[in-house]
Amino acid sequence: MSYQHIVVPTEGEKITCLGDPQCVPDHPIIAFIEGDGIGRDIMTASKRIWDAAVEKAYGGARQIAWMEIYAGEKAAGLYNGDYMPAETFDALREFVVGIKGPLTTPVGGGFRSLNVTLRQELDLYACIRPVQWYKGVPSPVRRPEDVDVVIFRENTEDVYAGIEYAAGTPENEKLARFLREELGAEFFEGSGLGIKPISAFGTKRLMRSALRYAIDRGRRSITIVHKGNIQKYTEGAFRNWCYEVAREEFPEQTITEDELWEQYNGQAPEGKIVIKDRIADIMFQHMLLRPTEFDVVVAPNLNGDYLSDAIAAEVGGVGIAPGANIGDHVALFEATHGTAPKYTDQDKVNPGSLMFSGVMMLEWLGWGDAAEMIARAYEKTLEQKIVTYDFARQMANANEVSTSAFATALIRNLDA
């Protein structure tokens, strides 16, 4: 396929399928979106770290061929104001795996979220957020090492489907009239209206993905997080459909929490994953008080969004929280924080979220040695108290450095 502004590397090879390391060549072409605001600083630093780790882990036998694609402000400058050009979607479909920095999203108006657009256009239905503590990271809780969960957030439905109508518009008035006159609904005049679709199809494919992940990695349990006590036909249905997948499609690998206590006295048999559920509001408390009880978490879009950031705060914040948006045919890894425009081009911020998203990507490619090398070098760098400003203000006797200098220090510690 030919592109207008995207330059395909001549030295790399395409990844031919998703989720199978056998499909990954030794010199894969990986697409990257630099991102807005601090994107340039953290992407530059992170690429240096990833490349150095791959070089050191595999002695030059493996190497990423980077291919820049465009979204956000940089795209608008190249494509006559188009923040999300069609060829960006085409390139991700063709080359399968990509990673992106943060993108500008206006609040309360303007263009639609570019992140949501990417997820929906490419059907990246599973937002995967591993949350764990790395030694040396400042944390507001006493035992951050107890937190080790992987959140599977449904990525295409719920209130993020974008089906909403502003108060006072003809569309809003038409919907409000239908709801009142045809369905007997009662709500205040002048309300903004939104639709919250949650389907069996969307729910079940997310649960399948979470179960396969848990089985492949030997995880102990999956907790379905929902508000089904109030929203019975959306989030309550989400809960029920998740249980259906476990019961009907994975009966040999799963047991319910009730079965765990009724049949096994609370001790899960070898090779069995415990399926349980929790109401969303109590789950926030449990993750603070009893985090060791949770392993993989499955949640609808909005609950998963809130929960991901809240749990990340326990281990250092979204500044170091990795994430990925995975579908059946495309995987897009991403920094999970915003663009922090006041720090644009200041070489100041923590690259951790994007860097660890790249670690996730390396693991997904089957390059676990390089991924593990970065994680260990990161802890060594923090042990030396070499940190960016956000951690420096929380640590005694810290050596505050720039984004690029932090990357240099971490690369130096790859030998560790």
N, C-alpha and C positions, 0 to 999 in steps of 0.2 A: 504494500500500500504506500502511496506517495503522500507526503505531508507538506503543508504550506510553510510552517516555521519549525517544525520538529525535525531534528537531524538524527537519523538512526545511525548508531555506531557501526562502523564496518568490521570491527574486530570481534564483536560479540555474537552470541547465538540466542535465539528465542527459547524461552521456557515453553514447553508444548502442552503442559497440563498443570492443574493446581492440586496441591496436597500430596504429591508423590515425589520424594527426592530423586527418584529414578528419572524424572522428567527434567531435572535441572542440569544443564551442561556446566562444564568447568568455568566457562566465561559467559555467564548469563547477562543479557541486556535487562537492566532494571530501570524503570521509569521513575523520575523524581520531579516533584513540584516544589520549588524553592519555598514558597509561602510569602505572606505579606508581613510587614512590620519587622519583627526580629527574625523572620524566616531565613533571610540570607546568612545571618551570623551563625545560627544554630545548625543550618544545613551544611554550611561549609565546614564547621568544626566536626560535625557528626560523620560526614563522608570521610574526612581524614582518619577518624578513629576506626570506622568500619573497614576501610581499605588497609590500614596498617594491621589490624587484627587478622584479616583474611591472608595477607601476605605472610605474616609471622606464623599463623596456624598451618598453612599449607605450602609454605616455601615457594610461592610463586606459581604453583600448579593450578591454583584457582584465582580468579580475579573478576570483579564486577565491572561490566561495561555500562557506565552511567549514560542515560538518555534523558535530557531535560524536556519535560512537557509543561504546559502552562495553564494556570488558573489564577483568579484574583487580579490584583492590580497590575502585575507584570503582563498577564494575558490581555488585559484591557488596552495596554499600551501597544501591543503587537497586533491585535485583532480588531482595531477600530471600535474600542469600547466594550467588546464582548468579554465578560469576566469568566465565562465558562465555554470556550470554543468547542465545537463538535469534534474536532480532531483530537482533543484531549481524551474524550471518551473512546474514540476509535483506537488510539494508541494503547490505552489500558486494556481494551479487549484483545488487541493483537499480541501484546507483550506480557499480559497476565498478572505480573507483580509490579507494584509501585510503592513509593513512600512519599509522604507530603509533609510540608511544614504547615503552620497555622494559616488560615485564610480569613480575610475580613468578612464579618457578618454584621449588618446593621441591626439595631434594636428598634422595634416599633414601626418600621417603615423601610423604604428602599427596596433593593433587590432581595430575592429569597436567599436563604442560607446556602452557600456554595457547598458546604459539607453535606447538608441534607440532600442537595441536588445530586452530588456524586453518588451517595449511597443508594438513592432511589433509581437513578438512571442506570446504574450498573448492577442493581439488585444485590447490593452488599448487605445482606440481611442480618448478619451476625456481627455485632460490635463486641470484640473480645478484649477485656481489660484485665491482665494479671496484676495483682497488687501484693507486693511483698516488701519487706524491709531489707535494706542493705546496711551492713555494719558501718557505723559512723554518721549516718544521716540523722540530723536533728528531728525529733518527733515530740508531739505534745502528750503522748501517752507513755505510761511507765514500762510497758512490755510490747513494743512495736514488733518484736521478733515473733510474737504469737499470730500475727496477721499474715496469712498466706492463702489468698483466694483468687479464683479466676472468674470474672463476671462475664456472662453471656447476655448481652442486651439485645433485644429485638430492635432492628434498625430501620424498618420501613413503614411500620404501622403506628397505631396509637395517635396521640395528638400531633405527632410529627408528620403525619400524612399531609398536612397543610390544607385540610378541608375546613376553612373557616371564613366567616363573612362578617365584615365590619358593621357595627351598629349604624343604622341610618341608610344603608345601601338598599337598592331594590332587591338584590339577592337575599339579603338578611330578612327583609320584610316578607318576602315570599316564603322563606323557610319557616320563619316565626309563625306566620299565618297557618301553614300546614301543620306544624307541631301543635298549635293550640286547637285548631278547628277539627283536624282529622284524628289526632292522637290524644287530645285532652291534656297536653303538657301545660304546666304552669311555671312561669318565670317572669321576671321584671321586664317591663317595657324598656326599650333602648339597650338591651343586652347584646354584646357581641356573641356570636354563635360559632361553635366548633363541633366537628364530628370526630368521634374517637373510634375508628374501626380496629378491631382485633379479630383475626380470622383463625380458623382451624389450620388452614394451609400455612400461614405465616408462623404460627405458634409451633406447630409440629416440626417444621424443618429446623427451627432454632433448637428445639429440644433434642432432635436427632444429632445435630452438630455438637451440642454440649455433651451428650452421652458418648459419642465417638471419641471426643477429646478426652473425657474422663477415663474411658476404657483404655485408650492408647497410652495414657500417662499414669495409670495406676492411681487415680484420685479415689477418695473414699466415699464421697457423698455429693449429691446435687440438691440444692435448696431452691425451690420455686418461690419467688418473692412476688407478692400480689396484694391488691386491695379488694379482694373478692367478697369480703364481708359487706362492702358498700356498693361496688360496681360489679354486680353479680353476673351480668351477661357479657361483660368484656373481660375484666381481670379475673372474675370467677371462672369464666370459660377458659381463659388462658391456663389457670391452674389445672382444671380438669383435663384439658387436651394434653398438657405436659405429662400428667400421670398416665393417660392413655398410651402415649408413645412408649413409655417405659414398660408398661404392662403388656402391650400387644406386640411390640417390636423387639424388646430387649428383655424378655422374661428370664433368660438364663443368667443375665449379668446384674439384675437389679432386684431389690426388695424395698418395700415401703418402710417408713419409720414404725408404723403399727406392727408390721411383721417382725421387725427387728426386736421389739420388746416381747411380743406375744410368743414368738417361736425360738428366739435366740438369746433371750435375757440381756438384750442390749449389746451383744458382741457380734458384729457383722462377720459372717463367714468369709473365708478367703475367696477373693475374686468377685464379691458382691458389692455393688454400689448402692448406698442407701438413698432413697428418694424421699424427700420431706418438703414441707412448705411452711412459710412464715408470712404473716401479715406485714406489709411494707413498713409501717411505722415502728413496730416492735423490732424489726430487723435492724434498724439503725442503732437501737439500744443494745441489742445482742452483739453486734459487731464491735461495740466498745467494751462490753462486759465479759463476753464469752466468745472471742473470735476463733478460738481453736476448734469450735464445734462446726465450723463452716469451711467448705472446700471449693466446690464449684457452685456458682449462683446463677440462676436463670431468671430473667425479669423482662416485663414489657418495657417499651422504649423509655417512657418518662421515669418510671421507678429506677430503671437501670442507669439512667443518666445521673439522677441524684445520688444513687448509692455508690456509683463509681467514684465520683469526686469526694464524697464523704469518707469513704474507706481510704482513698488515697491520702487524705489529710493525716491519717494515723501513721503513715510511714514516710512522711516528708512532703506531701502535697502534690498537686497536679503538675508542678514543675518538673517532676521526675517520673510521672506516671505514663507508661507506654500504652498503646492501643492499636488495634487493627480492625478494619472493616472487611469481612470475608464473605464472599458469595460462592456459588458453585463454579464460577469460571474466572473470577478476578479477585485478587487480594490487594488491599490498599492499606498500608501501615501509616500511622500518623502521630504527630504531636497532639496531645490531648488538651492543651491549653490554648489561650488566645494569642493575638498578634502583638500585644504589649507595645502599641505604636510609639509611646513616649521613649522607648529604648531602641528605636530603629537605628541600625548602623552604629551603635555605641559599643559593640563588642563587649557586652556586659553580662548578659543573662545566662542562666543555667541551661545547658543543652540537653539535660538528662532525659526529658520526656521523649524527644525525638531520637536521641541516642539509643535508649532502651527499646523504642519501637523498632529500631534497626536491629537490635539484638533479637527481638521477636521474629523479625523477618529472616535473619540468619538461621534461627532454629527452624523456621518454616521451610527454608530451603534445604534443610538437612545438614547445615554447616554448624553443628553444635559446638565444635571445638573453638571456633572463632567467637561464638556467642559467649561461651563460658569464660574465655580469656578476657573479654571486655568487662564482664561482671566482676571478676576477681581484681582486675586492674583498677576498676572504679573504687572498690573498697580500699585498695592500697593507697590510692590518691587521697581519699578522705581520711585515712589513718595518718597521712602526712599533713592533714589539715589544709590542703590546697583546695580551695573552694571558690565559687563565684559569690557575688555580694549577698544573695538571698540566704545562703547558709552561713556566711561569715558573720552576719549580724546575730546569729543564734549560737555561735560557738566562741569559746574563750581561746585566745591566742591563735586565731585563724589567719592563714595566709591568703588574703583575698586577691584573686587574679581575674583576668578577663576571660571571655568565652574561649578565645583562641589559645590562651595560655593554659587554660584548664585542659583543653584537648591535647596540647603538647605534653603536659605532665602525665596524663593518662596513657598516652602512647608510650612514653618512657617507661611506664610501669607495666606494660604488657608482658615483659619478661618475668614479672612477679607471678 
